[in-house]
Amino acid sequence: MIEVPDDLVVSLGAHGGAAGRVFAAGLPGLAGRFLEEWGLRLDGAAMSGVCALVLPVVRVADGRRAALKLQMVDEETVGEPVALRVWGAAGAGVVGLLAHDAASGVMLLERLDERRPLTGVEDVRVAVRVLAESLARLVGVPAPPGMRRLGDAAARMLAEAPGTAGGLADADERRLLRDCAAAVREVAGEPGDRLLHWDLHFGNVLAGCREEGRAGEWVVLDPKPLGGDPGFELFPALHNRFDASEVLWRFDLLSGVLELDRERARAWTLGRVLQNGLWGIRGGARRLPADHAEIARLLLGRD
């Protein structure tokens, strides 16, 4: 019997509503189906994030260790197997995709060392450089046809911002969010064409396994891919393990390693603050998260 972690059940219900609760209830059966169809046996305790169940498994036919990933298919996750294949073919340092079922979204992935995430690297500056180098490999690849596009997301944000920003209780934060929108408006006409991860924070980079011939490598996983400007990739590295005194240093390192125009990168990073702020207001928030607001102020030169 597959036990689904309680935190995942709660998260799926919170993010997916009734559909999320139905998906959570069906996870044991779905996992059992693919363990049988793909000839797998369990090899450890279930793991989970915000929206996915991951089961360590062994492929019975050849003894290869792998990870079975089960998640709801939506606009953020539907492109994951496509992106992994494209990046894999380019040698961009992503987790290997061994099998994929398009109807359910279930994936069989290369096993990484879940005990060694990049979050475990104590020196944050070393970890940020690893992220920067990983991003540089990813954005060196053009987005394939059919991938969701940053240009569409930017158009939706700019249409929503004037009315929605008024939902913030603080006048300075309302002005801050509108300034983020103004920055995005300056660059929205050239949204870019690179294949973006969208969620590359320290927890989405794990050490490779010796058994896979990747000992010593840092390997990227769990993309929410879209096509667009690489500047839209920088925010997670500023927000995760947040330190206000490090924001500008991290931003300069990331934009330098990726060889980005600093002003365009700044505008698209402010676009992430805008995107998150609009999501929060729609969900009932009356204030911006303090660290998001601080990142925006620093990039706008207000501190």
C-alpha positions as CSV (number, residue, x, y, z in Angstrom):
1,M,0.0,0.0,0.0
2,I,1.4,3.4,-1.0
3,E,1.0,6.0,1.8
4,V,0.7,9.6,0.5
5,P,2.3,12.1,2.9
6,D,-0.3,14.2,4.8
7,D,1.4,17.4,3.8
8,L,1.0,16.6,0.1
9,V,-2.7,15.8,0.6
10,V,-3.2,19.2,2.2
11,S,-1.1,21.0,-0.4
12,L,-3.0,19.4,-3.3
13,G,-6.3,20.4,-1.8
14,A,-5.1,23.9,-1.2
15,H,-3.7,24.4,-4.7
16,G,-6.0,22.2,-6.8
17,G,-9.3,22.4,-4.9
18,A,-11.7,19.5,-5.6
19,A,-9.6,18.3,-8.5
20,G,-6.5,18.2,-6.2
21,R,-8.3,16.3,-3.5
22,V,-9.5,13.7,-6.1
23,F,-6.0,13.4,-7.5
24,A,-4.6,12.9,-4.0
25,A,-7.1,10.2,-3.2
26,G,-6.2,8.4,-6.4
27,L,-2.4,8.5,-6.0
28,P,-2.0,5.0,-4.4
29,G,-3.9,3.4,-7.2
30,L,-2.0,5.4,-9.9
31,A,1.4,4.6,-8.3
32,G,0.4,0.9,-8.1
33,R,-0.6,0.8,-11.7
34,F,2.8,2.2,-12.9
35,L,4.8,0.1,-10.6
36,E,3.3,-2.9,-12.3
37,E,3.2,-1.6,-15.9
38,W,6.8,-0.4,-15.8
39,G,8.2,-3.3,-13.9
40,L,9.3,-1.4,-10.8
41,R,9.6,-2.2,-7.1
42,L,9.7,0.3,-4.2
43,D,13.1,1.1,-2.8
44,G,12.4,3.4,0.1
45,A,10.0,5.9,1.7
46,A,7.8,8.2,-0.4
47,M,8.9,11.8,-0.8
48,S,6.9,14.8,-1.8
49,G,7.0,18.5,-2.6
50,V,4.2,21.0,-3.0
51,C,2.4,19.1,-5.8
52,A,4.2,15.8,-6.6
53,L,4.6,12.4,-5.1
54,V,8.1,10.8,-5.7
55,L,8.7,7.2,-5.1
56,P,12.3,5.7,-5.1
57,V,12.1,2.6,-7.2
58,V,14.3,-0.1,-8.8
59,R,13.6,-1.3,-12.3
60,V,13.3,-5.1,-12.0
61,A,14.5,-5.9,-15.5
62,D,18.0,-4.4,-15.0
63,G,18.3,-3.3,-11.4
64,R,18.5,0.4,-12.3
65,R,17.6,2.7,-9.5
66,A,15.1,5.4,-10.5
67,A,12.4,7.8,-9.2
68,L,8.7,7.6,-10.1
69,K,7.1,11.0,-10.1
70,L,3.3,11.6,-10.0
71,Q,1.8,15.0,-10.3
72,M,-1.3,16.7,-11.7
73,V,-1.0,17.8,-15.3
74,D,-1.6,21.6,-15.6
75,E,-0.2,24.5,-17.6
76,E,2.9,24.5,-15.4
77,T,3.7,20.8,-15.4
78,V,2.6,19.7,-18.9
79,G,5.8,20.9,-20.5
80,E,8.2,19.2,-18.0
81,P,8.9,16.0,-20.0
82,V,9.3,18.0,-23.2
83,A,11.8,20.3,-21.6
84,L,13.7,17.5,-19.9
85,R,14.1,15.7,-23.3
86,V,15.3,18.9,-25.0
87,W,17.7,19.8,-22.3
88,G,18.9,16.2,-22.0
89,A,19.7,16.1,-25.7
90,A,21.7,19.3,-25.3
91,G,23.6,18.0,-22.2
92,A,22.3,20.9,-20.1
93,G,22.6,19.1,-16.7
94,V,19.1,18.1,-16.0
95,V,17.7,14.9,-14.5
96,G,17.3,12.1,-17.1
97,L,13.8,11.2,-18.2
98,L,13.5,7.4,-18.5
99,A,9.8,7.0,-19.3
100,H,6.7,9.2,-19.5
101,D,3.0,8.5,-19.8
102,A,1.3,11.5,-21.5
103,A,-2.2,10.7,-20.4
104,S,-1.4,10.7,-16.7
105,G,1.8,12.8,-16.6
106,V,3.6,10.1,-14.7
107,M,7.4,10.1,-15.2
108,L,10.2,7.7,-14.5
109,L,13.3,9.7,-13.7
110,E,17.0,9.1,-13.1
111,R,17.7,8.7,-9.4
112,L,19.6,11.6,-7.8
113,D,20.9,11.9,-4.3
114,E,18.0,13.4,-2.4
115,R,20.3,13.6,0.7
116,R,22.4,16.2,-1.0
117,P,20.4,19.2,-2.2
118,L,22.1,22.5,-3.0
119,T,20.4,23.9,0.1
120,G,22.9,21.9,2.1
121,V,25.9,23.9,0.7
122,E,26.6,26.2,3.7
123,D,28.3,29.0,1.7
124,V,25.4,30.7,0.0
125,R,27.8,32.5,-2.5
126,V,29.1,29.1,-3.6
127,A,25.5,27.8,-4.0
128,V,24.4,30.9,-6.0
129,R,27.3,30.4,-8.4
130,V,26.2,26.8,-8.9
131,L,22.7,28.1,-9.7
132,A,24.1,30.7,-12.1
133,E,26.1,28.1,-14.0
134,S,23.1,25.7,-14.1
135,L,20.9,28.5,-15.5
136,A,23.5,29.4,-18.1
137,R,23.3,25.9,-19.5
138,L,19.5,25.8,-19.4
139,V,18.9,29.1,-21.2
140,G,21.5,28.3,-23.8
141,V,18.7,26.1,-25.4
142,P,15.9,27.6,-27.4
143,A,12.3,26.9,-26.4
144,P,10.7,24.2,-28.6
145,P,7.4,24.9,-30.4
146,G,4.3,24.5,-28.2
147,M,5.9,25.6,-25.0
148,R,3.9,28.2,-23.0
149,R,5.4,31.7,-23.5
150,L,6.5,34.5,-21.3
151,G,5.0,37.0,-23.7
152,D,1.5,35.7,-23.0
153,A,2.1,35.8,-19.2
154,A,3.4,39.3,-19.4
155,A,0.3,40.5,-21.3
156,R,-2.0,39.0,-18.7
157,M,0.0,40.6,-15.9
158,L,-0.1,44.0,-17.5
159,A,-3.8,43.8,-18.1
160,E,-4.5,42.8,-14.5
161,A,-2.1,45.0,-12.7
162,P,-3.9,48.4,-12.8
163,G,-7.1,47.1,-11.1
164,T,-5.6,44.4,-8.9
165,A,-2.8,46.4,-7.3
166,G,-5.4,48.5,-5.5
167,G,-6.2,45.5,-3.4
168,L,-3.0,46.1,-1.4
169,A,-3.5,47.8,2.0
170,D,-0.3,49.8,1.9
171,A,0.1,52.8,-0.4
172,D,3.8,52.3,-0.8
173,E,3.3,48.7,-1.8
174,R,0.6,49.7,-4.3
175,R,3.1,52.1,-5.9
176,L,5.8,49.5,-5.8
177,L,3.7,46.9,-7.6
178,R,2.7,49.5,-10.2
179,D,6.4,50.4,-10.7
180,C,7.1,46.7,-11.3
181,A,4.4,46.7,-14.0
182,A,5.9,49.8,-15.6
183,A,9.3,48.0,-15.8
184,V,7.7,45.0,-17.4
185,R,5.9,47.2,-19.9
186,E,9.2,48.5,-21.1
187,V,10.5,45.0,-22.1
188,A,7.2,43.1,-22.9
189,G,7.6,43.7,-26.6
190,E,10.7,41.4,-26.6
191,P,9.8,38.5,-24.3
192,G,12.6,36.2,-25.5
193,D,12.8,32.7,-26.8
194,R,15.0,30.7,-24.5
195,L,13.8,27.6,-22.6
196,L,13.3,28.6,-19.0
197,H,13.0,26.5,-15.9
198,W,11.0,29.2,-14.0
199,D,11.6,27.7,-10.5
200,L,15.3,27.1,-10.2
201,H,15.9,27.5,-6.4
202,F,18.5,25.7,-4.3
203,G,16.1,22.9,-3.5
204,N,15.7,22.0,-7.2
205,V,19.3,21.1,-7.6
206,L,20.5,17.8,-6.3
207,A,23.8,15.9,-6.4
208,G,24.1,13.2,-9.1
209,C,24.6,9.6,-8.1
210,R,27.8,7.6,-8.6
211,E,25.7,4.7,-10.0
212,E,24.6,7.0,-12.8
213,G,28.2,8.1,-13.5
214,R,27.4,11.6,-12.2
215,A,29.2,11.7,-8.9
216,G,30.3,15.3,-8.2
217,E,27.8,16.8,-10.6
218,W,24.9,19.2,-9.7
219,V,21.8,18.2,-11.5
220,V,18.6,20.3,-12.1
221,L,15.1,18.9,-11.7
222,D,11.5,19.9,-11.4
223,P,11.1,22.6,-14.1
224,K,7.9,24.5,-14.7
225,P,9.1,25.4,-18.2
226,L,8.2,28.3,-20.5
227,G,9.9,30.1,-23.4
228,G,11.1,33.6,-22.7
229,D,13.8,36.0,-21.6
230,P,16.5,34.5,-19.2
231,G,16.0,37.6,-16.9
232,F,12.8,36.0,-15.8
233,E,14.8,33.2,-14.2
234,L,16.7,35.2,-11.6
235,F,14.1,35.8,-8.9
236,P,14.2,32.4,-7.1
237,A,17.9,32.7,-6.5
238,L,17.3,36.1,-4.8
239,H,14.3,35.0,-2.8
240,N,15.4,31.5,-1.6
241,R,17.7,31.7,1.5
242,F,16.8,35.4,1.4
243,D,19.4,37.9,2.7
244,A,18.8,41.6,1.9
245,S,22.5,42.4,2.0
246,E,23.1,39.7,-0.7
247,V,20.4,40.6,-3.2
248,L,22.4,43.0,-5.4
249,W,25.5,40.8,-5.3
250,R,23.5,37.8,-6.3
251,F,21.7,39.7,-9.1
252,D,25.0,41.0,-10.5
253,L,26.6,37.5,-10.4
254,L,23.6,35.8,-12.0
255,S,23.2,38.5,-14.8
256,G,27.0,38.4,-15.3
257,V,27.3,34.6,-15.6
258,L,24.3,34.5,-18.0
259,E,25.7,37.5,-19.9
260,L,22.4,39.4,-19.6
261,D,21.7,43.1,-20.2
262,R,21.4,44.3,-16.6
263,E,18.4,46.6,-17.2
264,R,16.4,44.0,-19.0
265,A,17.2,41.4,-16.4
266,R,16.1,43.9,-13.7
267,A,12.8,44.5,-15.5
268,W,12.0,40.8,-15.8
269,T,13.0,40.1,-12.2
270,L,10.6,42.9,-11.2
271,G,8.1,41.0,-13.4
272,R,8.4,38.0,-11.0
273,V,7.5,40.3,-8.0
274,L,4.6,41.5,-10.0
275,Q,3.4,38.0,-10.9
276,N,3.7,36.8,-7.3
277,G,2.0,39.9,-6.0
278,L,-1.0,39.5,-8.3
279,W,-1.3,35.9,-7.4
280,G,-1.3,36.8,-3.7
281,I,-3.9,39.5,-4.0
282,R,-6.2,37.2,-6.0
283,G,-5.8,34.8,-3.1
284,G,-6.8,37.4,-0.5
285,A,-3.5,38.9,0.5
286,R,-3.4,42.5,1.5
287,R,0.3,42.9,1.7
288,L,3.3,41.9,-0.4
289,P,5.6,39.3,1.2
290,A,8.2,41.4,3.0
291,D,11.2,39.8,1.2
292,H,9.6,40.2,-2.3
293,A,9.0,43.9,-1.6
294,E,12.5,44.4,-0.4
295,I,13.9,42.7,-3.5
296,A,11.8,45.1,-5.7
297,R,13.0,48.2,-3.6
298,L,16.6,47.2,-4.0
299,L,16.4,46.6,-7.7
300,L,14.5,49.9,-8.1
301,G,17.2,51.7,-6.0
302,R,15.0,52.7,-3.2
303,D,17.1,51.4,-0.3
